Amino acid sequence: MSAVQAGGGKASGQKPGTTAGGRPGGGPKPAPGRSATAAGKTPGRRPGPATKTGSGGRPPGGGGGGKGKGPGGYRPGQPPQRFSPSTLAFAAVAVVVVVIVAFVAIKIGSGGNKPSANGTQAPKIEAASAGLVAKVTSVPTSVATSVGLPSTSTVAPLTVKTGQTPLMIGGKPGAVFIGGEFCPLCAAERWAIVMAFSKFGTFTGLKQTTSSPWDSDPATSTFSFYGATYSSPYITFDTSEHESNDTSGLGTRTVLEPLTPLENNLWAKYDNPEGFPFLDIGNKYFVLNPSYNPAVLAGLDWTDIASKLKNPNDPVTQGIVGTANYITAGICLTTGQKPASVCSASVVGKAENALTGK
């Protein structure tokens, strides 16, 4: 996971002083099958501040400066070619037209997004299509059962903490998610979160976007909870996309949603030092490290990912549905096995036993 910490403007969402690819003071517990970053580091939950590098090499143009005649060069004694006023006027108009057309083409191609110095475009964010959400939230129970609980080298179970005061929000069992739109580890996790929580309620206003194209596992297709709401008769789900996406290079994100006192207290208590993604289900079941490797989503858009969820043997389905099975079990253990239509599924019981040690 690409961990992030609050700190608007720091790379990968880290707090000042953290190192790239790991937690401060030792890094996160290794997650199964993490992919290496382009810089050769394993993506950690909290990448450190980005180091901007310049492009070395010679300046454009050639050396030269010596005397002599080159192909097409100026020959002493040759009179300069002359152009008529009408020719010059026509040429000037043509140049203006070409410049305008080029500018329009660039704007259309970029969608108005701000380019970085090397031309990479900042991620777009738009409303998630109803068809996409339907495919993710209607994966058959038969597929979830077939996926079951993949090996821990493929999917990491939730972290369990005992002896905690149950989390209640608005008179119902509660859950809290804190992430960042730039974060590739959050990007992978959201697929499973949307799938699992949709069994208990309804999301409205989900967005679709990608993680930062400058971070590890660049431009991972995902959802965003920014501006979205969730309603359920069984559980209250509080979400915060705490930091925005990068806009023109690694570390150019800013604070998007300031944390509430509740979010801040839970994050500090259960995930210290804080990193993304953070998921607290009832103060007992947590996502504190990558659940599965974001690299399995590399090169896939939202439609590609959703279409793979029909095949229980696909690595994408193993990661997303396997993680959702654990999250679903954690929610059922928090809601008192409600609703029975969800919590009575055999794969949910299997995941509950794995979490409770039964």
N, C-alpha and C positions, 0 to 999 in steps of 0.2 A: 504494500500500500504506500501510497505516497503520502506521508503524513504531513499534516499541516498544522501549523500553530498560528495563533493569532499573531499578527504583526505586520499588517498591511505593508506590502512592498517587499517583504523578505521572500526569498526563494522558497518554492514548494510549501509555503505556509508555515515555515519553521519559526520558532521563536529565535531571537538573536542569540547566537552562540552555539546553535545546534549544527551538527555536521551532516553533510549530504549523505543520504542513504541510510541513516540510522538514528536511533534515539540518543539523546545526550547521555553520556556516561554509560555507554555499553550497547545501546540500540535495542530494538524490540526483539522479542522472542522470535526466532526464525519462523517464517511461514512457509508452507509447502510450496516447492517449485517456483520460488520467485525468479523473475527474469532479470538479467543484468541490464543496467542502463547503458545508454550509448557511451557514457564515460567510463564504463567498466565497473560501475558500482552496483551492488544489489539495491533495488529500490526499497527504501525504508519508509516508515510511516511519516517521518518528518524530514524531508530533504532540507539541507542547509541552504544558506544564502547562495544565490547564483553568482557565478563568476563570469562576467562578460568577457569574451575574447574577441580580439580584433582579427581581421583577416590580414595575414602577413603577405610577404611577397613584394614583387616590384610594383611600382606605380604603373598605371596603364600607359600605353604608348611605348615607343621604342627608344632606344638609346640614340645614337646618331650624333648629330651636331657637326659631323665632319663635312668636308667639302666634297663636291662631285655631283654628278647628275644621276638621279634614279629614274626608274620607269615613271613616266608621267610627271616628272619633276619640272621645275621651272628652268628654262634655258636662258642664260643671259642673252640679251639682245632680241628675244622674241617679244613682239608687241602684245600687250594683254588683249584678250578677246573682249569685244564690246557687245552689249545687248541693247535692243531698242526699248524705249519706255513701256510700250505695250507688253513686251515679253516679260519685263521685270514685274509689272503689275499682275499679270496672270500667275507668275510664279509665287508672288506673295500671297495671293488668294488661295492657291493650292496648298501652300504650307499651312495656312490657318485652318483649312478644312481638315487636313491630315491630323493636325494637333487636336482638334475638337473630337474627331472620330476616335482617336487613340484614347483620349480622356474618358469618353463615354464607355468604351469597351472595357477599360480598367475598372470603372465603377460598377458596371454590370457584372463583371467576372468576380469582383471581390465582395459583392453584396453590401458594399458600404462599410465593411469591416476594416479596422485599422491594420495596415500591414506593418511588419517589423522591418528592420533594416535589411534583412536578407530576403524579404518578400513573403515570408510565411504569414498567412492570414490568422487573425484572432478568431476563436471559435464563435460560431453563430449559436443563438438560442431561440427556439421557437416552440409553439404549442405542440405537444406530443399528439400525433394523430390518434383518433379513436381506434382505428384498426390495429395500430401498434400496441396500444395499451390492452386491447382485447386479447391479442395473441399471448401477451405476457401473463395476463391474469386469468386465463382460462386453460392453462396447461392441464390435461387430464390427470386424475388421480392415478391412473394406470402408469403414466410416465413417471410421476413422483415415486410411486412404489417400486418401479423397475430401477430407478436411479438409487433409491434407498439412501444409505449412508456410505458414500465413497470412502476409499482409504484416506487416512489422515495425511498422506502425502499429496492428495488431491484437494481435499476440503478439510479445513480445520474446524472442529466443533466450537461452540460458543464457550467463552470463559464463564465459569460458575463461581459466584461468591456467596457464601452462606452467612447467616446471622445478621442480615441487613434489614433495616426497616423497609417494608414494602413501599414501593413508589405509587402514590395515588395522585391523579391530576383530574380536577373537575369531578370528584366523587367516583371516578372509575380507576381501575388499574392503569398505570401509565407506562409509556415508553418514550425515550428521547433519542434523537439522531442529531449529531453535529458533524458537518462535513464542509467541503469546499468544492466549488465548481471546477477548479483547476486540477484537482487531485485524482490521479489515475486509479488509486486504490479505492477511493470513494465511488468512482465511475463503475468499477466492477461490482461493488457491493450493492449499489442501488438496484440493479436488476433483481437480485434476490429479495431485497427489502420490499420493493413494489409487489413482487409475486406473493410473498408471504403475508404481508399486511392486508392485501386485497382480499384474502380469504375471510377477514374479519370486518371489513368495512370498505369504504369507497374513497379513492383519491379524486379530487377535482382540480383542474388547472395544472396538471403535470406538464413540465417542459422537456424537450429533448435537446441535447447538446453533445459536445465532446469534452474530454479533459484537455488540459493544456497541450498544444502541439510541441512545446519546448521542454516538457517534463519527461520522466521515464514513461514507458508505455504510451508514447505520444498519441494524442487525438483518439482516445478510447471512447467509443460511442456509449452514451449513457442518458439518464434522466436528470432533471434538476427539480428539487422540491421548492425552489424559490418562487414565492407567490402561490404555491399550491396549498390546498386544505385537505384534511382527512376527517371523515366522520365514521363512527362505529358505535354500536350499542354496548360493545364489550370492553373496549380499550381506548384510551386517549393517546394519540401519537403526536408528539411535539417534535417538529423538525426545524433545523437551522442550517442554511447554507452560509456558514460564517464568513467565508472568503470567496471573492469572485473568481472568475477565470483570469488567466494571464491575458494581457491585451497586446503586447508588442515584444514579448521576450520573457524568459524565465524570471519569475519574481516580480512581475509587473501587476500582480493582482492587488486588490484592496479589500478592506473589510466590507462585506456585503450586508450581512444581517448581524448587528450587535447581539451578543448573548443576553438572555434574560438572567436574573439572579439564580433561578432554578437550574438553567442549563450550565451556567458557569460553575455553580457549586458541585453539581454531579460530575462534570468533566474533571474538575480539580480533585475531587475525592476518589474517583474510581479509575482515572487514567492520568496519573501524574508521573512525568510531565505530559501535558495534553497533546494528543495527536489525532489526525484524521485517518480513517473514519472512526467515529465513536457511536456505538449503539448500546443503550441501556434499556433492557426490558425488565421492568419491575424491580430494579435495584438488585437483581439476582443473576440475570443472564446477559452477557456482554459480548460485543464485537470490539476487541481491542487490538487486533492484529489482522492482517489480510486473511480472509476466509478461503480465497482461492487465487490462483495466479492470473492477473489481468492480461497477461500475454496471450491467453487463449482467445481473446477478443480482438487481437491485432488484425488490422486491415478489414474489419467487418463493420458495415453500417448497421443501423437499427433494424432494418428489415432482414438483413442477413442473420443477425443474432436471433431475432424472434422466430425466424423460419426454422432454425436448428433445434428449437425447444421441443419439437415433435419426436426427436430421435434420442432415446435415453442413453445411447452409446457414444454420442458426440461429446467431445471434451467440453464444449460450451455448455451443453445441458448438464453434464456431470458437475461442473462448477457452480452454475446458477441454481439449478434445482436442488442439488445436494446441500448447498448453503441455505436455500429457502426451507428445506425440510427441518433443519436445525432451528431456524428462526421461528417457524410455525410451532414447533414443539415448545420453545421458550415462551411464546405467547399463550399457548394452551395451559401451560403450567402456571401462568400468571393470572389468567382469566377464570380459573377454576373449571377448566375443560369446557369452556363455552366458546362457540357453539358446538354442540355434539356432532353436527354434520361434518365439521372439520376435524375436531379433536379425536374422534373415534377411528379415524383412518389408521390402518396397521402401521404405516410408515411413520406416522406421528408418534404412536406409542413406542416404536423402536427407538426413535430419536430421543424421546423423553427418558427412556431407560438409560440411554447412553449418557445423558446429561445428569441424571440423578444417581447413577451408579447402581441401578437395580438390574 
